[in-house]
Amino acid sequence: MPTIVVVLVIIYFIREQFSFGTVGRLEYIIIPIFALYQFLAVFKATQMDFVLLAIIAIISILISRFQANGSRVRIEKVATYWIDNDQGEQPIYKKQVTSQGGRRYLLGWGAIVLIQIILELFFGHEALNGSQIWGEVFKEIISDMFAWVHLGDAGQGSWYIWALTGISSASYTYWMSRKSPAFRSVILKESHTVDYEEEK
């Protein structure tokens, strides 16, 4: 992958973290469950692995808490269609919950990518060169931008990478659900409504 392409994708990814995007169940529920399932499918139950898992879990939970504390949620009115009446075309709005990762999310994401590279170096017995590291960064960005990409990795990857992905993403969903009733209402498909001005 040409370096310029990776750099442009990184710039785009960074800009996206300061924009509000629609909250969906695929990214915040299905992907964490899928990653944790993949982890359980390949996990080796040795004493050393349990120690490493505990360390990964603690770090993932702390990073996700840091990310969630800096993330924002808001409820927007989005015009879905228009109707004609005596006053002309009138938009029909619906509520849409959106979120913004922001600076803390980026810092946490960078820490997770760094930890992933370290795990690959020390436990995957891989000698990653500069090009491969760029490739790992690019892959993580694409996976974060398009959550469904994770689904194509079934049966691949080391257990510690799946644990890192699964625990950090599940923890982020948990912290965001605790922080924001609007976020939780989408994730859990709760029937109650929330005021537009509740979470600006």
Backbone torsions as a table, in degrees:
resi	resn	phi	psi	omega
1	MET	NA	121.8	-180.0
2	PRO	-57.3	139.9	-177.9
3	THR	-57.8	-39.3	-178.0
4	ILE	-62.0	-35.3	179.1
5	VAL	-66.7	-45.0	179.4
6	VAL	-61.6	-43.1	180.0
7	VAL	-61.9	-44.2	179.9
8	LEU	-63.8	-40.1	178.3
9	VAL	-65.5	-40.7	178.0
10	ILE	-61.4	-44.6	179.1
11	ILE	-61.0	-44.6	179.0
12	TYR	-62.8	-43.5	179.8
13	PHE	-60.8	-43.3	179.4
14	ILE	-62.7	-44.0	179.2
15	ARG	-62.5	-37.9	-179.3
16	GLU	-63.8	-29.7	-178.8
17	GLN	-70.4	-12.4	177.6
18	PHE	-105.9	11.2	173.6
19	SER	-111.7	156.7	178.0
20	PHE	-90.0	129.7	178.4
21	GLY	-122.4	155.1	-177.5
22	THR	-64.2	134.9	176.4
23	VAL	-80.0	126.4	-178.8
24	GLY	-132.6	155.5	-177.5
25	ARG	-72.5	-26.5	-179.4
26	LEU	-60.3	-50.3	-176.0
27	GLU	-70.5	-37.8	-170.2
28	TYR	-101.9	-12.5	179.0
29	ILE	-122.3	-56.4	-172.8
30	ILE	-67.2	-45.3	-178.5
31	ILE	-64.5	-46.7	176.0
32	PRO	-58.8	-41.7	179.0
33	ILE	-63.4	-43.4	179.5
34	PHE	-61.8	-44.8	-179.0
35	ALA	-64.4	-42.0	179.2
36	LEU	-67.2	-35.2	175.9
37	TYR	-64.1	-44.1	178.4
38	GLN	-61.7	-39.7	177.6
39	PHE	-60.9	-48.3	-178.9
40	LEU	-64.1	-29.7	-178.0
41	ALA	-71.8	-26.9	-175.4
42	VAL	-117.7	1.8	-176.3
43	PHE	-67.3	134.3	176.9
44	LYS	-100.7	121.5	-172.9
45	ALA	-87.1	65.5	173.0
46	THR	-105.0	163.3	-177.7
47	GLN	-61.3	-42.5	179.5
48	MET	-63.4	-38.8	179.4
49	ASP	-65.2	-37.5	178.3
50	PHE	-65.9	-37.6	177.3
51	VAL	-64.6	-46.5	178.8
52	LEU	-62.6	-40.4	178.6
53	LEU	-61.7	-42.5	179.6
54	ALA	-61.9	-41.7	179.0
55	ILE	-64.6	-45.3	178.9
56	ILE	-60.5	-43.1	-178.3
57	ALA	-62.9	-46.3	-179.1
58	ILE	-62.3	-46.6	-179.4
59	ILE	-64.0	-43.2	-179.1
60	SER	-62.3	-43.3	-179.7
61	ILE	-65.5	-41.5	179.5
62	LEU	-66.1	-42.6	179.7
63	ILE	-65.2	-44.2	-178.7
64	SER	-64.8	-35.3	176.4
65	ARG	-64.7	-43.0	177.7
66	PHE	-60.4	-43.8	179.9
67	GLN	-64.1	-47.0	-176.8
68	ALA	-63.7	-35.9	-179.8
69	ASN	-62.1	-27.0	-179.5
70	GLY	-99.1	-4.7	-178.8
71	SER	-83.4	153.5	-179.5
72	ARG	-121.9	148.6	176.4
73	VAL	-128.2	137.8	173.9
74	ARG	-142.5	161.0	-179.0
75	ILE	-113.0	124.3	-175.6
76	GLU	-115.4	154.9	171.3
77	LYS	-96.8	119.6	-177.6
78	VAL	-116.4	128.6	178.1
79	ALA	-73.5	120.4	-178.1
80	THR	-97.4	-34.4	175.4
81	TYR	-161.9	171.3	-177.9
82	TRP	-121.4	148.7	175.3
83	ILE	-123.2	149.4	177.9
84	ASP	-94.2	131.5	172.9
85	ASN	-144.8	-165.2	-176.7
86	ASP	-63.6	-26.0	179.5
87	GLN	-89.6	5.0	-177.6
88	GLY	97.4	-157.6	-179.7
89	GLU	-74.4	128.0	179.2
90	GLN	-120.1	127.3	179.7
91	PRO	-74.3	144.8	173.5
92	ILE	-106.2	121.7	-174.6
93	TYR	-101.3	156.1	169.6
94	LYS	-134.8	156.9	177.3
95	LYS	-77.9	138.7	177.2
96	GLN	-136.9	124.7	179.3
97	VAL	-88.6	127.2	-179.6
98	THR	-126.8	158.7	-179.9
99	SER	-137.8	157.7	178.8
100	GLN	-132.9	125.3	-179.2
101	GLY	-70.4	-52.6	178.5
102	GLY	78.0	-168.2	-173.2
103	ARG	-63.2	-42.7	-178.5
104	ARG	-65.2	-36.7	178.1
105	TYR	-62.9	-42.4	179.6
106	LEU	-62.1	-44.7	179.8
107	LEU	-62.5	-43.4	178.3
108	GLY	-64.8	-40.5	178.2
109	TRP	-61.8	-43.9	178.5
110	GLY	-61.5	-39.1	178.1
111	ALA	-64.4	-40.5	179.6
112	ILE	-65.2	-42.9	177.8
113	VAL	-62.5	-42.0	178.8
114	LEU	-62.6	-43.9	178.4
115	ILE	-63.3	-39.8	178.5
116	GLN	-61.1	-43.8	179.1
117	ILE	-64.3	-42.0	178.0
118	ILE	-62.1	-42.1	178.4
119	LEU	-62.4	-41.0	178.7
120	GLU	-64.4	-38.6	-178.4
121	LEU	-69.4	-43.9	-172.4
122	PHE	-91.0	-31.3	-176.5
123	PHE	-113.5	-19.1	177.1
124	GLY	-91.0	-6.4	179.4
125	HIS	53.9	41.3	179.2
126	GLU	-113.0	136.0	175.6
127	ALA	-96.4	89.9	-176.6
128	LEU	-77.5	129.7	173.8
129	ASN	-93.7	179.3	-177.0
130	GLY	-57.5	-41.3	-179.7
131	SER	-63.9	-40.4	179.7
132	GLN	-68.7	-35.7	177.3
133	ILE	-64.8	-43.9	175.4
134	TRP	-58.0	-40.2	-179.9
135	GLY	-63.1	-39.9	178.0
136	GLU	-65.0	-42.5	178.7
137	VAL	-62.4	-45.3	-179.7
138	PHE	-61.2	-43.3	179.8
139	LYS	-62.1	-41.6	179.9
140	GLU	-67.0	-37.4	178.0
141	ILE	-64.5	-47.3	179.8
142	ILE	-61.0	-40.9	179.7
143	SER	-64.8	-35.4	-179.9
144	ASP	-75.5	-34.5	179.8
145	MET	-75.8	-36.2	-178.9
146	PHE	-125.7	92.3	-171.6
147	ALA	-57.4	-31.7	-176.8
148	TRP	-66.3	-15.4	178.8
149	VAL	-59.7	-33.3	178.9
150	HIS	-57.2	-33.7	-175.8
151	LEU	-66.0	-23.6	179.1
152	GLY	-80.5	-5.6	-178.7
153	ASP	-96.6	14.0	-178.1
154	ALA	-57.6	132.7	178.9
155	GLY	82.4	1.4	-179.5
156	GLN	-118.3	160.1	174.5
157	GLY	92.6	157.7	179.7
158	SER	-83.8	155.8	-176.6
159	TRP	-62.7	-34.0	-177.1
160	TYR	-71.0	-28.5	175.9
161	ILE	-71.0	-42.4	177.2
162	TRP	-65.0	-37.7	178.8
163	ALA	-64.3	-44.2	179.6
164	LEU	-61.2	-46.5	-179.9
165	THR	-66.2	-48.6	-175.6
166	GLY	-65.9	-47.5	-176.9
167	ILE	-69.6	-42.3	-178.7
168	SER	-66.5	-42.4	-179.1
169	SER	-72.0	-39.4	177.2
170	ALA	-65.4	-40.2	178.9
171	SER	-65.9	-39.5	178.0
172	TYR	-61.8	-43.3	177.1
173	THR	-60.6	-42.0	179.9
174	TYR	-62.9	-49.1	-178.6
175	TRP	-64.0	-39.9	179.1
176	MET	-67.3	-35.6	178.2
177	SER	-67.5	-36.5	176.7
178	ARG	-70.3	-36.2	-176.3
179	LYS	-74.7	-37.1	-170.4
180	SER	-128.0	113.8	174.7
181	PRO	-60.4	-34.1	179.1
182	ALA	-65.7	-45.1	176.7
183	PHE	-59.1	-47.9	-179.0
184	ARG	-61.7	-36.3	-178.5
185	SER	-64.0	-31.9	177.6
186	VAL	-77.3	-47.3	-175.6
187	ILE	-63.5	-42.7	-177.1
188	LEU	-95.8	1.4	-178.5
189	LYS	53.7	46.8	177.2
190	GLU	-72.5	145.5	-172.8
191	SER	-84.0	-18.4	-177.3
192	HIS	-72.9	156.8	-179.1
193	THR	-102.7	162.8	178.0
194	VAL	-127.4	148.6	-178.9
195	ASP	-69.5	148.3	-179.9
196	TYR	-60.5	-34.1	-174.8
197	GLU	-88.6	3.6	-172.2
198	GLU	-63.7	-42.2	-172.6
199	GLU	-134.2	82.1	178.5
200	LYS	-94.0	NA	NA
